[in-house]
Amino acid sequence: MLVLDDGWFGKRNDDTSSLGDWHVDLNKLPNGLESLAKKISATGMKFGLWFEPEMINPTSELFSEHPDWAVGVPGQHYTFGRNQLVLDFSRPEIVDYLYEKMADIIKRTGLSYIKWDMNRNITEAFSQKLAPNQQGEFFHRYILGVYYLYERLTSEFPYVLFESCAGGGGRFDPGMMYYAPQAWTSDDTDAIERLKIQYGTSFAYPIYSMGSHVSAVPNHQTLRSTPLSTRANTAYFGTFGYELDPLMLSEKERLEIKEQVAFYKKHRGLIRDGQFYRLLSPFSTNETAWMVVSEDQSEALVGWYKVLATPNPTKQQTLRLSGLNESTAYEVEGSQRTYYGDELMQVGIQLPTEFNGVNGANAERGGDFQSHVFYLKRT
């Protein structure tokens, strides 16, 4: 699937304008979204699109026509987040307006996916349509409006996958997941930061509900450069995707990405349906580890990560696993080594040889931001 991100609508050249103007920018796409969708479909790919339907920029056609549609107290200070205000979803006419806009685009383009972004929280919670004695009901009425729009769209277009956003509004809850079965957990796509984000989220939600991407380096928020392998090894344990400019990739990176995509496609059923185990916490150690085991315990996928290199490491270079069948023999793909389940859970799987200052000829890993993914299958 190819997803067209922010910037395709109105006069949206930066984040100061056009939220609310959900019509295509013909200066950027002179043949419209329909033509683009057809070209993408012709390659065998699906087409996805970015929306932020709950938001409005003061510099927009919609705001100039309906300034009272923004959440806030007339005549008082408006707090901006990312140069935008929030639309009043407690008002049915606003929700109906957005439904018409979004439904029309879905019909004309045959969308398969919508990223429903929310890049700020709600402040000055006041509706110009609610009576004074109803203002305390604003938040409840607002989220009912959000659910109503989701309900109409998912009912009419059941083939469209919706992904919600927990980045600005912090919304990652069972009510939202009823409509959007996956959520963008954070705009922080740095692979090392994501270890904590994904590990923590897994306590409450299945990993297949977490949007997880391989992004460009240096990372846009941390300026950290991590190996492409580590970025993928982290993103595998989620929905997996890429957000980077393919034209900036080297030929070596393109080949590596092809291998990563093939690896994920091979194992995505296991990742989606398997039992997730947390092995080492990034909140308490320099290492992180987790694994997914199939329901019948016949296969498993293990992710191991080390954030910072340590000089002359002396710790036993094994990782103890969980959830396996004690009496089953497992082969580790790529190594031709076989272990029994009880051995893997009590002693551990052998990690690749780590550089210790003198073993350069034999070392298989070293430096900061190490990672390795093991695939185990019953023999």
Order of alpha helices (4+ residues) and beta strands (2+ residues): beta-alpha-beta-beta-alpha-beta-alpha-beta-alpha-beta-alpha-beta-alpha-beta-beta-alpha-beta-alpha-beta-beta-beta-beta-beta-beta-alpha-beta-beta
